[in-house]
Each structure stands twice: as C-alpha cells, then as structure tokens.
C-alpha cells in the first residue's frame, strides 16, 4: 500500500512519518543526543517524555528541520525535514511563539491557513480549537491560556498529517484542556499522527498510544503505557488499615506512603514483603489491593536507572 502526497510522489505507507536514526547532537561539550533512534508511526499519538536535559527539545528540533544532527539522520515523510513538501504536511505548536499582536484571532487563523494546500476553513479551525468566542479579539489582548488555545488553532488549521505539540496545555483551565484533549483524540481517530511532549504525565497516560522515554540523549524505553508500567518493579499496595501512616513510612521497603481518603496507599518495589507486614500488624486489614504503579512511577524508575 502506498500513500500519495500532494506532490504526487508515492510514499510507502508502512514507513514512519518521522524518524531519527542514530542521531547525535552536541552543543559545545554538552551531549544533547547520543545516538537516538526515534520514529513516529502513522495514526498514533506518541508522547515523548524525559527529565529536563533529556534531549526532547533537540529531538523535536531535528525532526522539524530547525537543526541538523552532527551525525546520523533525520527524516520527515521520508525526506529532509526542511523540504517544502514535508513542511506542508505538519502542524506545530511550540512553547515560545511570536505572533503579530495587531491581528485578530480570525485573521491569524486565515493567514496561517493560507500557507497550506487543503486547510480547514477558519470557522472549522475555530470550532475544533474551542476559540470561536475569541475570533474577533486582538491576539495581544488575550490571556496566556487563551493564546495557547489560539496557537493550537494555528497548528491544526492546515489539516496536518503530523502534529507536533510541545507542552500544549500549560496555562489552560480545565474546560479548555478537556476541549483540547477531545480535539486531539478526534484528530488521531482521523489518521493524524501526533507527537506530544509534556511534563503532565497524566496527560500522556490519558492520550498516548505509545510513550518514548528519553534520558541523557538516549531512548531508554518505548511502548504503550501498559507496557512501560509492566516492566518496572514498583507496585502500589492499597488497603484499609489501622497501622499508623508514619509507622508504615518507617519500613525499609516503603518508598512513600499516603492517605487517599480512608485508604492507605504504599509505593514499593517489595509488594509481597509489605503485604506480609500489613497482615502481621493489623488483623482487621481489609480491601487489600496490589496494582502496578502508574506512568509517573514508571517514568521515575526508568530515568533513575540511567542517571545512576
């Protein structure tokens, strides 16, 4: 099966939409990427996670053609990322954006859409992004969260096949964030691929088909949220118990423990030991549950191993 782009040149639909192959990048003596292999598959939402300095921003910059790798390669739709044909198929929402402050939101969307061969109408882009009520306001007079919503409208107005979202929900209130999440899911369901970088791990857990975890410029793990959770040793032990929280926290096997309403929740890599301790300390223990840790705990464990 082949995919036919606007240029008329056939591209194998089985190939990744974007790809880094053994990418290396240095800034002076600082190693930003150390042989990174990363790919974005057709019709997926890929969340790229990592601590500060992991190489996330550099990886995205290479895929967008904003920088070139010192060694290795970067491909966008099988081409050099800076090629016009590749750029016409992407939408980008970065953290730092400079837009003409004297233009109204509607004018910004109309201007941006004019750069693409088959864009959404202005009204469609406003509706999808939840910015219809902002359409006639000057961009300079919007709040920080409203500006992020408008930047999202600009990123999606060209009907991108691949959408890059860098911390898209920073500064948004809950309704605006939920609107953006719904639209992102709708785009992915319509075969748009999305690359999401975020510090909100619950966002990645809610949206991502696949997660790539970076640390020190390398890919340390890749897979679905469930797969990443399954490879780490940490577990959450939850129960109703009379054992004091401070006493539980003193146990050597406990990383942390907290109250969730009436339940005690314990994070540990030694779940079996903790369960035995709890049963021995509280004969009336009830509602005992052991479950895999969440993405946040998996992320911490995976990146901690590289830093060690």
N, C-alpha and C positions, 0 to 999 in steps of 0.2 A: 504494500500500500504506500502511496506517495502523497505528500501534501503539496499543493500548488500555491505558492506565494504570489503576491501582487505582481512581481517582476516576470512571472511566467516560468521561472526556473524551478524544476521539481526538487523537492527536498524529502528525503526519506522520513516518513512519519514516525519510524521507530527510533530515530536518533534523538538525543536530548536537545531541548530548545536552547539551553545554555550550558557551558561546560568549561571547567578549569582542569587542565592536565598537568600534573607535576609543577604547579605554579610556584615560583619563588619571587619574593619581593623584599628588598631591603630599603630602609631609609637611614643612610649613614651606616652606623654599626648595629642598628636595631633590625632584627629579623621580623618582618610582618607576616610573611607567608613562607612556609618551609616545606615545599613540595606538596602543596594542597591539591587534592583531587576532589572535585565537586561537580555535580550535574543536577540540572533541573529537568524533570521529565514532563512530558505532555499531559495536561489535565490534572496536575497535582498542586497542592499548596505545600511548599517546602518552607519550614521555619528554620532559620539559621541562628543558632544560639551560641553564646560563649561569653566569658567574662570580659571586662574591659581589657583591650590589648590582645584579644584572641586572634584578630585578623578579619573580623566580619566586614568592617567598612572597606578594607583593602580588597577583599574578595569581590564585593559588590562593585567597587570602582573598576576592577579589571573586567568584570562581565559587561559593564556598561561602556567600556572603551574610554573611560576617563583617565586611566593609567594603563601602562603596558607592563607585563611581567618581565622581570630580569631574565628569567629562564622559564621554560615550559610554555604553555599556550592558553589562550582564552578564546572561546568561540561563542557566537550568538547566532542562532539559526544556521549553524554550520559555516558561518562567515566571520570575518574580522568584526569585532563589536562596534567599531566606529563606522561601518558601512551604512549608507543611507537606507538600503533595503531592510537591514536588521533594525535600525532605529525606528523605522515607521511601524514596526510591529510591537513596540514596547510602550508601557506607561511607567512613569517613575514618580514616586513621592518620597523625597528625601527629608531629612530633619531641618536643614537650613535651606530656605528658598527665598530668593529675591524676586518679587513681582512688582509690576508698575502700580504704585499706590493710588494713582489718579484714576484708575479704571474701576468700573463697577464689576461686580462678580459676573454678571451676564456677559459683559464684554470680554473678560478674561477667558471664560469658557469658549466663547465664539472664536477668539483669537487662537487659542490653543488647538481647538478642533480643526481649524483651517490648515494645520500642518499635516493632517492625516488624510489618507485616500478615502476611507469609508467611516467617518466618525459618527458618533451618536449626535442627534440634534441637541441643541442647547437645552431644551426642555427635558429631554431624556436624561442628560447628564446631571442636571439639577435634581431631578426626581430620584435617580439612583443614589446620589450622594447625600440626599437629605438637605440640600441647600436652596430649595425653591424659595423659602422665605427670605433668603439673603440676596436674591438675584439682583435687586436694584440698589444695593448698598455699595458704597465705595470700599474697596479692599482695605484701605488704610484705617478705616473706622471699625473694623471687626476685632473681636477679642482673639486671644491666641488660639482657643479651641475652635472658634468659627473659621479662622484662617486655615487650620488643619483640615477642616471639612471641605473648604474650597480647594485646597491643594489636592485632596482626594478626588474631587470632581475633575480637576485638570488631568490627573493621572489616568482616569478611566474614560475620558470623553472620546479618545481615538479608537475605541474598541480594541484594546491591546490583546494580543495573543499571549503576552508575557508581561506581568505586572510586578514591579519592584516596590515594596512598601517598607520604608525604614522607620521603625517606631511610629506607626501611623496614628495610634490612639492616645499619644501623650497629650495631655491638656484637655481631653474630651470629657464631658459629663457622661453619666451612664446612658441616657437615651441616645445621645449622639454615637457613643461607642457601639451600642446594640444595633443601630442603623447601619453603621459601617460593617459590622460583623455579618449582618444579613446580606448586604450587598456583596461582600467578599465571597460568601458561600454561593450566592447566585452566580457570580462570575465563574467560579470554579466549576459549578454544575453545568455551565455553558461552555466548558472546554478551555477557559482561560487558565493559564498556569500562573501561580503567584509565588514570589519569593518574599518572605516576611522575616524581618529582623525585629526582635522585640525583647525588652527586659521583663515584660509581663509574662511569666511562664504559664499562668492560667490562660492567657490568650493563645499561646502556642498549643496548649493542651486542648483547647476548645476548637481550634480551627485547622490544625496541621494534619495532612495526610502522612507526612514524613518529616522527621526532625534531623538536622545535621548539627552536631555539637563540635565546635572548634575550640582549641586551646593551644596557645603558643604557635599559632600559624599552621596547625595541622588538624586534620579531621580525626577526632578521637572516637566518634560514634555516629552511626546513621541508621535510621529505622523508624518505624511507627512509634507513637507514644507508648503503646503497649509493649513493643519490643524493647525499648530503652528501659522501661520500668522493670522488665523481667530479668535484665542482665545485672542489675545491681543487687547487693546483698541486703540493703536496708529494708525493713518492714515496719509497718505501723501496727502496734498492738493497742486495741481499744477495749474498754471494759467499764463496768460499774464496780467500783471497789472502795472500801473504807480505808485502804492504805494511804497515808498522807502523801501528798504530791512531793513534798521536799524529801521524804524518805525514799521514794521511788527515784528521784533525781540523783540520789547518792549512790545508787547501784552502778558498778563499774561498766556494765554493758549498756547503760542508757546514754544515748547521745543527747536527747532532750525529751521533756515530757510537759504536757499542758492539759488544761481542762477545756473540754468542748461541751458546754452546758453541764450536764451531770456526769458525762463520761470522762474518763481519763484516757489520754492518747499518749502513747510512748513510741518514740522513734529509736530503732535499734537494729544492729546487724546480727543480734543473737536472740531472735524471737523465741526460740524454744527455751532458752535459759530464763528469759523474762517471764514466760508463761508459768514455768515451774515455780519461780519465786513468788509470783502473784497468788498461785493456788496454795502455796505453803503459808502465805502471810494472811490470807483472807478466805475463810471457809464459806463466806456468803458471796464470793465473787460471782458476778453474773454478766450476761450479754458480752461474753468474751469473743473478740473477733481479731483475726490476724489477716492483714491485707498488704499487698505490695505498696511501697511508697509511691508518692506522686511524682510528676515530672520534675518538680523543684528539687526533691531529694535525689532523684536520678542524675539530674544535671550537676548538682553539687558533688556527688561521688565521682562522676566521670571526669570532671575537670580537676578535682582534687588529686586524682591519681597522676595526672600529667604534671601538676605543679610540685608533687612530692619529690 
